[in-house]
Amino acid sequence: MKWYMNQLNQLRNKGIIVDEMVDVNELIDISEIRRIPPVHVKGHGDFGSNKVTFTLTIEGTMILPCSRTLKDATHSFKIETNETYLLSPEGFGHPDEENLHQVEGEVLDLLPMIKENILLEIPIQIFCDDPSGEGGAPQSGQDWEVITEHDKKDKIDPRLAALKDFFNEDKNNE
């Protein structure tokens, strides 16, 4: 995912095709991601007068802690992005373009941009599929329990349970 300036000049007429599996395990150290297998980066780079615009799709999965139980929860992602790299320093400073990058030194490296986009994809909350299981948070305790919306609809408040047969008694008396 790196190209030297002389390689870019040779590819100027052909364009760049990107289709690679990229290891981004460094994200585990700087975020709450527990595991992330290599991600698939696919797309192409088109040259302009002094820039290269990459149209990329980044796909993969990451294992994060469940917001409720801290068990492993899988989050799949598919990021579509357009990133423009300026090959020369002049023309840099378009404040309205957020995906505009300056090539540092003699190497255009896509890996920092890929990592940044993956970090932005981490959800604020994620819930695992099976909250009740070994290693998860308790699902009930003294005078409380975790219920779903479906359970809530079917459950009768114990304070009102005696009233459920109220109308049945009136029909039997008639």
ZATI-902738 format. One record per residue (C-alpha): x, y, z; residue in one letter. Coordinates in Angstrom, 1 decimal, padded with zeros to 4 digits, always signed. Each point is the difference from the previous one (the first is absolute). Example, Ala and Ser with C-alpha at 12.3 -4.5 7.8 and 13.67 -1.06 7.14 Angstrom:
% ZATI-902738
+--------+--------+--------+--------+
:      X :      Y :      Z : residu :
+--------+--------+--------+--------+
: +012.3 : -004.5 : +007.8 :      a :
: +001.4 : +003.4 : -000.7 :      s :
+--------+--------+--------+--------+
% end
This chain:
% ZATI-902738
+--------+--------+--------+--------+
:      X :      Y :      Z : residu :
+--------+--------+--------+--------+
: +000.0 : +000.0 : +000.0 :      m :
: +003.0 : +002.2 : -000.5 :      k :
: +001.3 : +001.6 : -003.2 :      w :
: +003.1 : +002.1 : -000.5 :      y :
: -000.3 : +003.2 : -002.1 :      m :
: +002.0 : -001.6 : -002.9 :      n :
: -002.4 : -003.0 : +000.0 :      q :
: -003.0 : +002.5 : +000.0 :      l :
: +001.5 : +001.8 : -003.0 :      n :
: +000.3 : -003.3 : -001.9 :      q :
: -003.7 : -001.0 : +000.9 :      l :
: -001.4 : +003.5 : -001.0 :      r :
: -001.3 : -001.2 : -003.4 :      n :
: -001.3 : -003.4 : +001.2 :      k :
: -001.5 : +000.9 : +003.4 :      g :
: +000.3 : -002.1 : +003.1 :      i :
: -002.1 : -003.1 : +000.8 :      i :
: -000.2 : -000.9 : +003.7 :      v :
: -001.2 : -003.5 : +001.1 :      d :
: +001.8 : -001.1 : +003.2 :      e :
: -000.5 : -001.5 : +003.4 :      m :
: +001.5 : +002.4 : +002.6 :      v :
: +001.1 : -000.8 : +003.5 :      d :
: -001.2 : +002.8 : +002.4 :      v :
: +000.7 : -001.8 : +003.3 :      n :
: +001.7 : +003.2 : +001.4 :      e :
: -003.6 : +001.3 : +000.6 :      l :
: -000.3 : -002.4 : +002.9 :      i :
: +002.5 : +002.0 : +002.0 :      d :
: -001.6 : +003.4 : -000.6 :      i :
: -003.7 : -000.8 : +000.2 :      s :
: -002.5 : -002.3 : +001.6 :      e :
: +000.2 : -002.5 : -002.8 :      i :
: +000.8 : -003.4 : +001.4 :      r :
: +000.8 : -001.8 : -003.3 :      r :
: -000.1 : +001.0 : -003.6 :      i :
: +000.9 : -002.4 : -002.8 :      p :
: +001.6 : +001.4 : -003.2 :      p :
: -002.4 : +002.4 : -001.8 :      v :
: -000.7 : -000.1 : -003.8 :      h :
: +000.9 : +003.2 : -001.8 :      v :
: -001.2 : +000.3 : -003.6 :      k :
: -000.2 : +002.9 : -002.4 :      g :
: +002.0 : +002.1 : -002.4 :      h :
: +002.0 : +003.2 : -000.1 :      g :
: -000.4 : +002.6 : -002.7 :      d :
: +002.6 : +002.7 : -000.8 :      f :
: -000.7 : +003.7 : -000.4 :      g :
: +002.5 : +002.7 : -000.8 :      s :
: +001.8 : -000.1 : +003.4 :      n :
: -002.2 : -002.4 : +001.9 :      k :
: -001.2 : -003.6 : +000.3 :      v :
: -003.6 : -000.7 : +001.0 :      t :
: -000.6 : -003.5 : +001.5 :      f :
: -003.5 : -001.4 : +000.0 :      t :
: +000.1 : -002.9 : +002.5 :      l :
: -002.2 : -002.5 : +001.7 :      t :
: +001.2 : -001.3 : +003.4 :      i :
: -001.7 : -003.2 : +001.3 :      e :
: +000.6 : -002.0 : +003.1 :      g :
: -001.2 : -001.0 : +003.4 :      t :
: +001.2 : +001.1 : +003.5 :      m :
: -000.5 : -001.6 : +003.4 :      i :
: -001.1 : +002.6 : +002.6 :      l :
: -001.2 : -000.3 : +003.6 :      p :
: -003.8 : -000.2 : +000.4 :      c :
: -001.3 : +003.2 : +001.5 :      s :
: -002.2 : -001.9 : +002.5 :      r :
: +002.0 : -003.1 : +000.9 :      t :
: +003.6 : +000.6 : -001.2 :      l :
: -000.1 : -003.3 : -001.9 :      k :
: +001.4 : -000.1 : -003.6 :      d :
: -002.3 : +001.6 : -002.5 :      a :
: +000.6 : -000.2 : -003.8 :      t :
: -000.4 : +003.2 : -002.1 :      h :
: +000.2 : -000.3 : -003.8 :      s :
: +000.8 : +003.1 : -002.0 :      f :
: +000.2 : +001.2 : -003.5 :      k :
: +001.4 : +003.5 : -000.5 :      i :
: -000.1 : +001.8 : -003.4 :      e :
: +002.3 : +003.0 : -000.2 :      t :
: +001.6 : +002.4 : -002.4 :      n :
: +003.4 : +001.3 : +001.0 :      e :
: +002.1 : +002.5 : -001.9 :      t :
: +003.8 : +000.2 : +000.4 :      y :
: +001.8 : +003.1 : -001.3 :      l :
: +003.4 : -000.9 : -001.5 :      l :
: +001.5 : +003.5 : +000.2 :      s :
: -000.3 : +002.5 : +002.9 :      p :
: -001.6 : +002.8 : -002.1 :      e :
: -003.7 : -000.1 : +000.0 :      g :
: -000.3 : -001.4 : +003.5 :      f :
: -002.3 : +001.8 : +002.3 :      g :
: -003.5 : -000.6 : -001.3 :      h :
: -001.9 : +000.3 : +003.3 :      p :
: -003.2 : -001.3 : -001.5 :      d :
: +001.4 : -003.4 : -001.0 :      e :
: +000.3 : -002.2 : +003.0 :      e :
: +001.4 : -003.0 : -001.9 :      n :
: +003.0 : +001.9 : -001.3 :      l :
: +003.5 : -001.2 : +001.0 :      h :
: +003.5 : +001.2 : -000.6 :      q :
: +002.5 : -002.6 : -001.0 :      v :
: +002.7 : +000.0 : +002.6 :      e :
: +003.6 : -000.3 : -001.4 :      g :
: +000.4 : -002.4 : -003.0 :      e :
: -002.6 : -002.6 : +001.0 :      v :
: -003.8 : -000.1 : -000.4 :      l :
: -001.2 : -002.4 : +002.8 :      d :
: -003.7 : -000.9 : +000.2 :      l :
: +000.2 : -002.0 : +003.2 :      l :
: -000.4 : +003.0 : +002.4 :      p :
: -003.1 : +001.1 : -001.9 :      m :
: -001.4 : -003.6 : +000.1 :      i :
: +000.6 : -000.2 : +003.8 :      k :
: -001.7 : +003.4 : +000.5 :      e :
: -003.1 : -001.1 : -001.9 :      n :
: -000.3 : -003.2 : +002.0 :      i :
: +000.3 : +001.9 : +003.3 :      l :
: -002.8 : +002.3 : -001.1 :      l :
: -002.1 : -003.1 : -000.7 :      e :
: +000.1 : -001.3 : +003.7 :      i :
: -003.6 : +000.3 : +001.3 :      p :
: -000.7 : +001.8 : +003.2 :      i :
: -002.0 : -003.0 : +001.3 :      q :
: -000.1 : -003.6 : -001.1 :      i :
: -001.9 : -002.9 : +001.4 :      f :
: +000.9 : -003.7 : -000.2 :      c :
: -002.5 : -002.5 : -001.4 :      d :
: -000.1 : -002.2 : +003.2 :      d :
: +000.1 : +002.2 : +003.1 :      p :
: -000.7 : -003.0 : +002.3 :      s :
: +003.0 : -002.2 : +000.0 :      g :
: +003.2 : -000.7 : +001.8 :      e :
: +002.1 : +003.1 : +000.7 :      g :
: -002.8 : +002.4 : -000.6 :      g :
: -001.7 : +002.4 : +002.4 :      a :
: -002.8 : -001.4 : +002.2 :      p :
: -003.4 : +000.2 : -001.6 :      q :
: -002.0 : +000.1 : +003.3 :      s :
: +000.4 : +000.8 : +003.6 :      g :
: -002.0 : +000.9 : +003.1 :      q :
: -003.1 : +001.8 : -001.2 :      d :
: +001.2 : +000.5 : -003.5 :      w :
: +000.6 : -001.8 : -003.3 :      e :
: +000.9 : +000.9 : -003.6 :      v :
: -003.0 : -000.3 : -002.3 :      i :
: -000.7 : +000.5 : -003.7 :      t :
: -002.8 : +002.0 : -001.4 :      e :
: -001.8 : -003.3 : -000.9 :      h :
: +000.3 : -001.2 : +003.6 :      d :
: -001.3 : +003.3 : +001.2 :      k :
: -003.2 : -000.3 : -002.1 :      k :
: -000.8 : -003.5 : +001.2 :      d :
: +000.6 : +000.7 : +003.7 :      k :
: -002.7 : +001.1 : +002.3 :      i :
: +000.8 : +002.4 : +002.9 :      d :
: -000.4 : -002.1 : +003.2 :      p :
: -001.9 : +002.9 : +001.7 :      r :
: -002.7 : -000.2 : -002.7 :      l :
: -000.1 : -003.8 : -000.4 :      a :
: -003.1 : -000.3 : +002.2 :      a :
: -001.9 : +002.2 : -002.5 :      l :
: +000.6 : -002.1 : -003.0 :      k :
: -003.1 : -002.2 : +000.8 :      d :
: -002.2 : +002.9 : +001.1 :      f :
: -002.1 : +000.0 : -003.2 :      f :
: -000.1 : -003.8 : -000.2 :      n :
: -001.8 : +000.0 : +003.4 :      e :
: -002.6 : +002.4 : -001.2 :      d :
: -000.8 : -002.2 : -003.0 :      k :
: -000.3 : -003.0 : +002.3 :      n :
: -002.5 : +001.7 : +002.3 :      n :
: -002.4 : +001.0 : -002.8 :      e :
+--------+--------+--------+--------+
% end
